[in-house]
Amino acid sequence: MRKIKFTASLLLALLILFTFPASAAETGSNYTSPSQKYRNDDYYYEITEDEKIRLLLYIGDDADLVIPDTIDGYPVTAIADLAFMGTDIEALEIPKGILSIGGEAFANCQNLTCVRILSDSYKTLFGSGLFRNCQKLESVTFSDGPLYLGDYMFYNCSALKTVTLPTSATSIPIGFFAYCNSLRELRLDTTSAKVIEMLAFYGTESIDIHLPTVLEEIQYKAFACINGLSIYCPIDGFLHPQIHESAFEDTEILYNECIEIKPGGSDSVPDGTEPGSPIIPTDPTTPPETTAAPTETEPPTDCPSTHPTAPGTPDDEEYIPGKNFIFSSKENISGNETEQSQKAESYKEKLLEDLVEVAWDVRIAGDANLDGKVNIKDSTLVQKYIAKIINDNTPGFNFKNADIDTNGTLDVRDATLIQKRAAKLS
């Protein structure tokens, strides 16, 4: 009988040893298991088959956050959808080694004020709505490395004032600066942007735009519904981009020295058509009357009652990161962003629940008594903690391991999750 019990105990110990590594580093450089998931004090993350790290969720509490280059010796190269969404970070630096960032990865970070994005010889891919609805974000700086900018990156970042774009940018993507109501000036003449895509500046309050020499196209409603727009060209003179008939719809143009915008909207400018000369005053401090003046005598106070639909927006209620952008009145925008934020939080909570079940690292989640196992003894300890029979300082008790759902408190849910974990191991 003793021999049988010993054999069962040995099998259980071996199962724990090989199923739950103490840390990613302890798996060694020959790690080959597909997408093993781990947790440390700041992140849930996974190690992929090619031994790279993808950050899944941020659970740290740093206000000034520099995303790490490596974790446990593995390079950090990717950030998943929603990984930092709704967190309390205030300043952010994204290192050079990050090659891809998922949809809405930093959306709804309501304390975030400044961002620095570094790049090098690699292309960095950004998902949709990266900083969506970050209401206090004021300053963003991109390095000059090659980047693929994502759609709706700063959608409804109403406090955004300063953006230094990378010289490598070949377009201003869809909805990129939509509803950035504090953005007063943007220098595109330092970029390589050939296209200003649809809805790129839709609904901004008042802005001066310096266009790049290489500009070839301004798309559907790219500068629509702006209360005051001034357009400046590089030293080389007039530009000849193709312009969609609705590109400047419902916008009051205060100054335009270099492109022809036909009053009231018209067909796109055909290839090779020379724009008419705007009326440029002799005193450069006086805004001119231009051939591009809108037909309305008063500046639009709000967007029209009918609005464009954001490309890729699903008709159903399903939450999909990087989708569900609308273009409407400020009240509707606010309501939509509140609704989408709530859906994103629910979506993220489900992600966390799933990760709690599979992610292991420097701790053994559920091992409250530090014996290297997860069993009913650990659940009993949690119940004793809840009943205040033991506390954080009790020898042989580890709060971090006991807090299996990582919400910072111990309750019946933790005890139940440990029991479920123990049942799977037995």
C-alpha positions in Angstrom: 0.0 0.0 0.0 2.8 2.4 0.9 4.5 1.7 -2.4 1.4 2.6 -4.3 1.0 5.8 -2.4 4.6 6.7 -3.0 4.2 6.1 -6.8 1.1 8.3 -6.9 2.8 11.1 -5.1 5.8 10.8 -7.4 3.6 11.0 -10.5 1.9 14.1 -9.1 5.2 15.8 -8.3 6.4 15.1 -11.8 3.2 16.4 -13.3 3.5 19.7 -11.4 7.2 19.9 -12.3 6.7 19.6 -16.0 3.4 21.4 -16.3 4.1 24.5 -14.3 7.7 25.9 -14.7 8.9 28.2 -12.0 9.9 30.8 -14.6 10.3 31.3 -18.3 14.1 31.5 -17.8 14.2 28.0 -16.1 12.8 26.4 -19.3 16.3 27.0 -20.9 17.3 28.2 -24.3 16.0 25.1 -26.0 12.4 26.0 -25.2 10.1 24.7 -28.0 6.6 24.4 -26.6 4.2 26.5 -28.6 3.0 29.8 -27.0 3.6 28.9 -23.3 2.0 31.6 -21.2 3.5 33.1 -18.1 2.9 35.8 -15.5 5.3 38.1 -13.6 4.6 41.1 -11.4 3.8 43.4 -14.4 2.6 41.2 -17.3 0.9 38.2 -18.6 3.0 37.2 -21.6 3.6 34.3 -23.9 6.8 32.8 -25.4 6.2 31.9 -29.0 7.8 29.0 -30.9 10.5 31.3 -32.2 11.5 32.2 -28.6 10.0 35.8 -28.8 7.8 37.4 -26.2 4.3 38.8 -26.8 2.8 40.9 -24.0 -0.8 39.8 -23.4 -1.9 42.0 -20.5 -0.3 44.6 -18.3 -1.1 44.1 -14.5 1.6 46.4 -13.1 1.2 49.8 -11.4 3.9 52.0 -12.9 2.9 55.5 -13.8 5.9 56.1 -16.0 6.2 53.0 -18.1 9.1 51.9 -20.3 8.1 48.6 -22.0 10.9 46.1 -21.4 13.2 45.0 -24.2 13.5 41.5 -22.7 11.8 39.3 -20.1 13.7 36.3 -18.7 16.2 36.7 -21.4 13.7 36.6 -24.3 13.2 39.6 -26.6 9.9 41.4 -26.4 8.7 41.9 -29.9 4.9 42.1 -29.8 2.0 43.6 -27.9 -1.5 42.0 -28.0 -4.9 43.6 -28.5 -6.0 45.6 -25.4 -2.8 44.7 -23.5 -2.7 48.1 -21.7 -6.3 49.3 -22.4 -7.8 51.3 -19.5 -4.7 51.2 -17.3 -3.4 54.1 -15.2 -0.1 54.7 -17.0 0.8 58.4 -17.3 3.9 58.3 -19.6 4.9 55.6 -22.1 8.0 54.6 -24.0 7.8 51.8 -26.6 11.2 50.4 -27.4 12.8 49.8 -30.8 12.4 46.0 -30.7 8.6 46.0 -30.8 7.5 44.8 -34.2 3.7 44.7 -33.9 1.1 46.2 -31.6 -2.5 45.0 -31.5 -5.8 46.9 -31.8 -6.6 49.4 -29.0 -3.6 48.2 -27.1 -3.5 51.6 -25.2 -7.0 52.8 -25.6 -8.9 54.5 -22.8 -5.8 55.2 -20.7 -7.3 58.2 -19.1 -4.2 59.3 -17.3 -1.8 59.0 -20.2 -0.3 62.3 -21.2 2.8 61.6 -23.3 4.1 58.9 -25.5 7.5 58.2 -27.2 7.6 55.5 -29.9 11.1 54.3 -31.0 11.9 52.3 -34.1 14.9 51.0 -36.0 15.5 49.1 -39.2 12.4 47.0 -38.6 8.9 47.8 -39.6 6.5 48.3 -36.7 2.9 47.4 -37.4 0.2 49.3 -35.4 -3.3 47.9 -34.9 -6.4 50.1 -35.2 -7.4 52.6 -32.5 -4.0 52.3 -30.7 -4.6 55.3 -28.4 -8.4 55.6 -29.0 -10.2 57.9 -26.5 -7.1 58.7 -24.4 -8.6 62.0 -23.2 -5.5 63.5 -21.5 -2.9 62.5 -24.2 -1.1 65.7 -25.2 2.2 64.8 -26.8 3.4 61.9 -29.1 6.8 61.6 -30.6 7.8 59.0 -33.2 11.4 58.2 -34.0 12.5 58.3 -37.7 12.6 54.5 -38.1 10.2 52.8 -40.6 6.7 52.4 -39.3 3.4 51.2 -40.6 0.9 53.5 -38.9 -2.5 52.1 -38.0 -6.0 53.5 -38.7 -7.8 55.6 -36.1 -4.6 55.8 -34.0 -5.6 59.0 -32.1 -9.4 58.9 -32.6 -11.1 61.2 -30.0 -7.8 62.1 -28.3 -9.3 65.5 -27.5 -6.3 66.9 -25.6 -3.7 66.0 -28.2 -1.6 69.1 -29.0 1.8 67.9 -30.3 2.6 65.1 -32.7 6.0 64.5 -34.3 5.4 62.1 -37.1 8.1 59.8 -38.6 9.7 61.0 -41.9 9.0 57.5 -43.2 5.2 57.8 -43.0 3.9 57.3 -46.5 0.2 58.1 -45.6 -2.0 59.5 -42.9 -4.3 56.6 -42.3 -8.1 56.4 -42.0 -9.5 58.4 -39.1 -6.0 59.0 -37.8 -6.6 62.4 -36.1 -10.5 62.3 -36.1 -11.9 64.5 -33.3 -8.5 65.6 -32.0 -9.9 69.0 -31.0 -6.8 70.5 -29.4 -4.5 69.8 -32.3 -3.8 73.3 -33.8 -0.9 72.6 -36.1 0.6 69.6 -37.9 3.6 69.4 -40.1 3.1 66.8 -42.8 5.8 68.5 -44.9 8.4 66.6 -42.8 6.9 63.2 -43.8 6.8 61.1 -47.0 3.0 61.1 -47.0 1.6 60.6 -50.5 -2.0 60.0 -49.4 -4.2 61.6 -46.7 -6.8 58.8 -46.3 -10.5 59.1 -45.7 -11.7 60.8 -42.5 -8.1 61.4 -41.4 -8.8 64.8 -39.8 -12.6 64.6 -39.6 -14.2 66.8 -36.9 -11.1 68.6 -35.6 -11.9 72.1 -34.3 -9.3 74.3 -35.9 -6.0 73.4 -37.4 -3.1 74.5 -39.6 -1.8 71.8 -42.0 1.6 72.0 -43.7 1.3 69.6 -46.7 4.2 67.5 -48.0 5.7 68.0 -51.4 5.0 64.4 -52.4 1.3 64.6 -51.7 -0.8 62.8 -54.5 -4.2 62.3 -53.1 -6.7 63.6 -50.5 -9.5 61.1 -49.9 -13.2 61.0 -48.9 -14.0 63.5 -46.1 -10.3 63.6 -45.0 -10.7 67.3 -43.8 -14.5 67.3 -43.4 -16.4 69.1 -40.6 -13.5 71.3 -39.4 -14.4 74.7 -38.0 -11.2 76.4 -39.2 -8.7 75.0 -41.6 -5.5 76.7 -42.9 -3.5 74.9 -45.6 0.1 75.7 -46.2 2.4 74.2 -48.9 6.2 73.7 -48.9 8.5 76.2 -50.5 8.4 74.4 -53.8 5.0 76.0 -54.6 1.6 74.6 -55.6 0.6 71.0 -55.2 -1.5 69.0 -57.6 -3.1 66.2 -55.6 -6.3 64.3 -56.6 -9.0 65.6 -54.3 -12.2 63.7 -53.5 -15.3 65.9 -53.9 -16.2 65.5 -50.2 -12.6 65.9 -48.9 -13.4 69.4 -47.4 -17.1 69.0 -46.9 -18.7 71.3 -44.2 -15.3 72.8 -43.4 -14.5 76.5 -43.2 -11.2 77.2 -44.9 -9.4 80.2 -43.5 -6.3 80.1 -45.6 -5.2 78.1 -48.6 -2.1 78.9 -50.6 -1.4 75.9 -52.7 -4.3 73.6 -53.8 -7.5 74.1 -55.6 -10.7 73.1 -53.8 -13.8 73.6 -55.9 -16.5 75.4 -54.1 -19.5 73.3 -52.9 -17.7 70.0 -53.7 -17.0 68.6 -57.1 -15.5 65.5 -58.8 -12.0 64.5 -57.9 -9.3 66.5 -59.7 -8.2 64.4 -62.7 -4.5 63.5 -63.2 -2.6 66.3 -64.9 -5.2 69.1 -64.1 -3.5 72.3 -63.0 -5.2 73.8 -60.0 -6.3 77.4 -60.1 -4.2 80.0 -58.3 -5.5 80.9 -54.8 -5.7 84.5 -53.9 -2.7 85.2 -51.7 -2.5 88.5 -49.9 0.5 90.7 -50.0 0.5 90.9 -46.2 1.1 87.2 -45.2 -0.5 87.9 -41.7 -3.9 88.5 -43.3 -5.8 85.3 -44.2 -6.9 85.5 -47.9 -10.2 84.9 -49.6 -9.5 81.9 -51.8 -11.1 80.1 -54.6 -11.6 77.3 -52.0 -14.0 79.3 -49.8 -16.9 77.1 -48.7 -20.5 78.0 -49.9 -21.6 78.4 -46.2 -21.3 81.9 -44.8 -21.1 80.6 -41.2 -18.6 78.0 -40.0 -20.3 74.7 -39.2 -21.0 74.3 -35.5 -21.3 70.6 -35.6 -21.1 67.7 -38.1 -24.0 67.1 -40.4 -27.0 65.0 -39.4 -25.9 62.2 -41.7 -22.4 60.9 -41.2 -20.0 58.5 -42.8 -19.7 55.0 -41.5 -16.2 53.9 -40.4 -14.9 51.2 -42.7 -15.0 47.8 -41.1 -17.6 48.7 -38.4 -19.8 45.7 -37.8 -23.6 46.0 -37.6 -24.0 43.7 -34.7 -23.2 44.3 -31.0 -20.1 42.1 -30.8 -17.0 43.8 -29.5 -14.0 43.6 -31.8 -10.8 45.4 -30.9 -10.1 48.2 -33.3 -13.6 48.4 -34.7 -16.9 50.3 -34.0 -15.8 53.9 -34.7 -18.5 56.4 -35.5 -18.6 59.9 -36.9 -21.3 62.0 -35.4 -22.1 64.7 -32.9 -19.8 65.1 -29.9 -22.6 63.8 -27.7 -22.9 60.6 -29.8 -19.2 60.2 -29.9 -19.0 60.4 -26.1 -21.8 57.9 -25.7 -20.3 55.5 -28.2 -16.9 55.6 -26.6 -18.4 55.0 -23.2 -20.3 52.0 -24.5 -17.2 50.6 -26.4 -15.1 51.1 -23.3 -17.5 49.0 -21.2 -17.5 46.3 -23.9 -13.7 46.4 -24.0 -13.5 46.0 -20.2 -15.8 43.0 -20.3 -13.8 41.5 -23.2 -10.5 42.1 -21.3 -11.9 40.5 -18.1 -12.7 37.4 -20.0 -9.1 37.4 -21.4 -7.8 37.7 -17.8 -10.0 34.8 -16.7 -8.6 32.6 -19.5 -5.0 33.6 -18.7 -5.4 32.9 -15.0 -6.2 29.3 -16.0 -3.1 28.8 -18.1 -0.4 31.3 -17.3 2.5 30.3 -15.0 5.8 31.8 -14.1 7.9 32.9 -11.1 5.1 32.0 -8.9 2.9 28.9 -8.8 -0.5 30.3 -8.9 -2.7 28.7 -6.2 0.3 27.4 -4.2 -0.7 29.3 -1.1 1.5 27.3 1.3 4.6 27.2 -0.9 4.9 23.4 -1.0 5.3 23.3 -4.8 1.8 21.8 -5.2 -1.7 23.1 -5.8 -4.3 21.2 -3.7 -7.0 21.4 -1.1 -4.6 22.6 1.6 -4.1 25.8 -0.4 -7.8 26.4 -0.7 -8.1 25.9 3.1 -5.4 28.5 3.7 -7.3 31.1 1.6 -10.5 30.3 3.6 -8.6 30.9 6.8 -7.2 34.2 5.4 -10.8 35.3 4.6 -11.9 34.4 8.1 -8.9 36.4 9.5 -7.4 33.3 11.2 -4.1 34.0 9.3 -2.7 37.1 7.7 0.0 38.2 5.2 2.8 37.6 7.7 1.8 34.1 8.6 4.8 31.8 8.0 4.2 29.4 5.1 1.6 31.6 3.5 2.1 33.4 0.2 -0.5 36.0 -0.8 0.6 36.4 -4.4 0.2 32.7 -5.1 -3.1 32.6 -3.2 -4.5 35.5 -5.3 -5.1 33.3 -8.3 -7.3 35.8 -10.1 -4.7 38.6 -9.5 -7.2 41.2 -8.4 -5.3 42.2 -5.3 -7.7 40.6 -2.8 -8.4 37.2 -1.5 -12.0 36.0 -1.5 -14.2 32.9 -2.1 -13.5 33.2 -5.8 -9.8 32.5 -5.2 -10.5 29.5 -3.0 -12.9 28.1 -5.6 -10.4 28.6 -8.4 -7.7 26.8 -6.4 -10.1 23.9 -5.8 -10.8 23.7 -9.5 -7.1 23.8 -10.3 -6.4 21.1 -7.7 -9.1 18.9 -9.2 -7.5 19.1 -12.6 -4.2 18.0 -11.2 -5.6 15.1 -9.2 
